[in-house]
Amino acid sequence: MRRLRQGTASPNFRTRRLGRSDAVVAEKAVRAFKGSSRSAVSLQQFLANPANYLLIADAEGDVGGFLMAYRLNRADREASQMFVYEIGVAMPWRGQGLASTLVEEIKALARAEGMFEVFVLTSRDNERARRLYARTGGLVEDDAAVLFVYPLEADATA
């Protein structure tokens, strides 16, 4: 168990990467943060893929936070890189170090697996995320980047 920030009356929490046998926990976490989830069987397949990372911060028996990331293999390098896709912290746990701990955990996993970098995208106006990434050692590589999305499902634009 990791302790939250020194001097707070906050409880213990621990972070861990979910694996194939954690599909029920994953379904609960995804549903809590995203409002819906894949089936447990489908989540088992997702969690069994070594390129998919779903980390949770377990706080007092509840999922207080999560981080979803993907290992990306490159054609131009032997080493892979980690793409942090999403981080979420439940309202009662915000500001208590869960997000920072999740970022540090994914950095440690990437380092242990020989990856050359971890990267994350956020919008310019997401000050909370920008502070988190700067506080955890992230460097702004391109402040002018623009994200384009290509919806492929018929109902994605509705």
C-alpha positions in Angstrom: 0.0 0.0 0.0 1.2 3.5 -0.8 0.4 6.3 1.5 -1.2 9.5 0.2 0.4 12.8 0.7 2.1 13.2 4.1 0.1 15.1 6.7 -3.4 14.4 5.3 -6.0 12.3 7.0 -6.5 10.3 3.8 -6.6 6.5 3.7 -4.1 4.1 2.2 -4.4 3.2 -1.5 -2.5 1.0 -3.8 -2.0 1.0 -7.5 -1.8 -2.1 -9.7 -2.0 -3.1 -13.3 -5.0 -5.3 -14.0 -4.5 -8.6 -15.8 -6.8 -11.1 -17.5 -8.0 -12.5 -14.2 -9.1 -9.0 -13.1 -11.9 -8.6 -15.7 -14.6 -8.1 -13.0 -12.6 -5.3 -11.4 -11.9 -3.8 -14.8 -15.6 -3.8 -15.7 -16.5 -2.1 -12.4 -13.7 0.6 -12.9 -14.6 1.3 -16.6 -18.3 1.5 -15.8 -17.6 3.9 -12.8 -15.5 6.2 -14.9 -17.0 5.9 -18.4 -20.6 5.1 -17.7 -20.6 1.9 -19.7 -18.2 -1.0 -20.2 -17.4 -3.9 -22.4 -18.5 -7.4 -21.3 -16.2 -9.2 -18.8 -15.2 -11.7 -21.5 -14.3 -8.9 -23.9 -12.4 -7.2 -21.1 -10.5 -10.4 -20.4 -9.3 -10.3 -24.1 -8.3 -6.6 -23.7 -6.4 -7.3 -20.5 -4.7 -10.3 -21.9 -3.1 -8.2 -24.7 0.4 -7.2 -23.3 0.2 -3.9 -25.2 -2.8 -2.8 -23.2 -2.4 -1.3 -19.8 -5.2 -0.6 -17.3 -4.0 0.6 -13.9 -6.2 1.3 -11.0 -5.7 3.1 -7.7 -7.6 1.1 -5.1 -8.7 3.4 -2.3 -10.6 2.0 0.7 -11.8 -0.9 -1.5 -13.1 1.4 -4.2 -11.5 2.3 -7.5 -10.4 5.8 -6.8 -8.6 6.3 -10.1 -7.5 4.6 -13.3 -5.0 5.1 -16.1 -5.3 3.5 -19.5 -2.2 3.3 -21.8 -0.9 1.4 -24.8 2.6 0.2 -25.7 3.3 1.4 -29.3 5.9 -0.5 -31.3 7.8 1.7 -33.8 9.1 0.9 -37.2 12.1 3.2 -36.8 13.3 2.1 -33.3 13.9 -1.2 -31.5 12.4 0.3 -28.3 8.7 0.9 -27.9 7.0 3.9 -26.4 4.0 4.2 -24.0 1.0 6.3 -24.9 -1.1 7.3 -21.9 -4.6 7.6 -23.3 -6.6 8.5 -20.3 -6.4 9.2 -16.6 -9.4 9.6 -14.3 -9.8 10.2 -10.5 -13.1 10.0 -8.7 -14.2 13.2 -7.2 -13.7 12.3 -3.5 -10.0 11.4 -4.2 -9.0 14.3 -6.4 -6.1 16.4 -5.1 -4.7 13.6 -3.0 -2.0 12.2 -5.2 -3.7 9.3 -7.0 -3.2 10.7 -10.5 0.5 11.5 -9.8 1.0 8.0 -8.4 -0.7 6.4 -11.5 1.6 8.4 -13.8 4.7 7.4 -11.8 3.5 3.8 -11.9 3.1 3.8 -15.7 6.5 5.5 -16.1 8.1 2.7 -13.9 6.4 0.0 -16.0 7.6 1.6 -19.2 11.1 1.9 -17.9 11.2 -1.7 -16.6 10.1 -2.9 -20.1 12.8 -0.9 -21.9 10.6 1.7 -23.5 12.3 5.0 -24.6 9.5 7.4 -23.6 6.0 7.9 -22.2 3.8 10.5 -23.8 0.3 11.9 -23.3 -1.8 14.4 -25.1 -4.1 17.0 -23.5 -5.9 20.2 -24.6 -4.3 23.6 -23.9 -7.3 24.6 -21.7 -7.0 21.5 -19.4 -5.0 23.2 -16.7 -5.5 20.4 -14.2 -4.0 17.8 -16.6 -1.2 20.2 -17.6 -0.2 20.7 -14.0 -0.3 17.0 -13.3 2.0 16.2 -16.3 4.4 19.0 -15.5 4.5 18.0 -11.8 5.3 14.4 -12.7 8.2 15.4 -15.0 6.5 15.7 -18.4 8.0 18.1 -20.9 5.9 20.1 -23.5 7.2 18.9 -26.9 4.7 20.7 -29.1 2.3 23.3 -27.6 0.8 24.0 -31.0 -0.3 20.4 -31.8 -3.9 19.8 -33.0 -5.7 16.5 -32.6 -7.7 15.2 -35.6 -10.2 12.3 -35.2 -11.7 10.2 -37.9 -15.0 8.7 -36.7 -15.6 5.4 -38.4 -18.9 4.2 -36.8 -22.1 5.4 -38.5 -23.4 6.7 -35.2 -20.1 8.3 -34.1 -21.1 11.7 -35.5 -24.6 11.7 -34.1 
